[in-house]
Amino acid sequence: MGLFKPIWKDDTKARAFIMTTANQSKLAEIVLNSENPSVRLLAAKKLDSPDIIKNILPNLNDQHIVASFAFHFNDDVRKSAIKIITDQSTLAYIITNSLYMDDQKTAINKLTNQNILAEVLKSDFNYTIRSDYSFDFAFATTVLSKVTDQSLIKKIAIESKNTRIRSMARERLDDKSAVSDEYLAKHDADPDTRIASIKKVKDKNVLADIAKNDSIHTVQIAAIKQIQDQTVLADIAKNDIEPDVQKKAVERLQDQAALIDIANRDIHYSVRILAADKLTDPTVTQGIYTDVIKKGLPFHELEYLIRKVTDQEYLAEIALDGYRPSAPLAIKQISDENTIIKVAVEVASNGEKDAYIRNEMANIALKYDLALDIKSIMQNIAEQTKRDIEIAESYPTFD
């Protein structure tokens, strides 16, 4: 009696047969008749005849097997499979994993479970993209309209990974305040949405929290623009790690003590300069400019900042400092005769080795009616320097 037992009744024999056969009819017989789900699925994976698959689909009760055909290479097989799938979770899986937009739309149209629909709408599924790569409002509206539970719509409005779906869901809320501007400003996934919401936020604590803690510095800056509290602004200006954020806070900061602290201590020279620009005591400002210059700057910034130094003593300090790029620029700025003499004597007596510094000092000193000995010193320096300059300028330059 057992001699003629069908292959699909013995799981072990069925598995061995499936692994070695290409007979589509026999594989279809196993898919239809085996009582073991794993055996049925193994046989289904080896079925590649569209005609045979379409023929057996109406007789399949196993939704997992039907779902496997929903990803078949043949268009008719896929479409036929999706049409007979009723399991909501299986449809959701097809929606979020299929590579074919029409199949996804067919599956969505068959979804009726509100919770599963909400999960699909919250995912990053690309169901709203048309063949021309534009946002398909009509399709998105159709999908969203299938969700009627307001609590689920609120979740979609907050949690969807698609910015436009979040926005559309908010419009479908009966209570628009259910998703507040404060919530969106702090938690929406899209920085542009957060920035737009910040403009409507009135709560000072919410603005301060965003300004200090948002991960995107443009969002922080949008919040800072709404803040007047000097303590909050000073905290951000002193402690944020992003210079652009610090500078926006400094721009709105009026507290002189805080500005002096920032101008003296910040690690970013651009923040220090901006803070110094806002100080009301010019002596303090000039001192900070000088300190920044002496610590070194890119040349284009150096030239700009030295032009802002007008205090003659500070210019002399820069001219005689060890940071060579700043010295010739500072010397050009000196207009006081006594300061010129002081610097000239210092340069001459120290036997300054930098040819450009000697040359600049000589040129300026000779414009003044200095004592003969100083003139003589500077003339000697100029003569000594002339050859050094000629040699230096003969070297090739590389742009």
Secondary structure, DSSP 8 states (H G I E B T S, - for coil): -GGG--GGG-HHHHHHHHHH---HHHHHHHHHH-S-HHHHHHHHHH---HHHHHHHGGG---HHHHHHHTT-SSHHHHHHHHHH---HHHHHHHHHH-S-HHHHHHHHHH---HHHHHHHHHS---TTB-TTSSB-HHHHHHHHHT---HHHHHHHHHH-SSHHHHHHHHHT-SSGGGS-HHHHHHH-S-HHHHHHHHTT---HHHHHHHHHH-SSHHHHHHHHTT---HHHHHHHHHH-S-HHHHHHHHHT---HHHHHHHHHH-S-HHHHHHHHHT-S-HHHHHHHHHHHHHT---HHHHHHHHTT---HHHHHHHHTSS-TTHHHHHHHH---HHHHHHHHHHHHHTT---HHHHHHHHHHHTTS---HHHHHHHHHHHHHHHHHHHHHHHS----
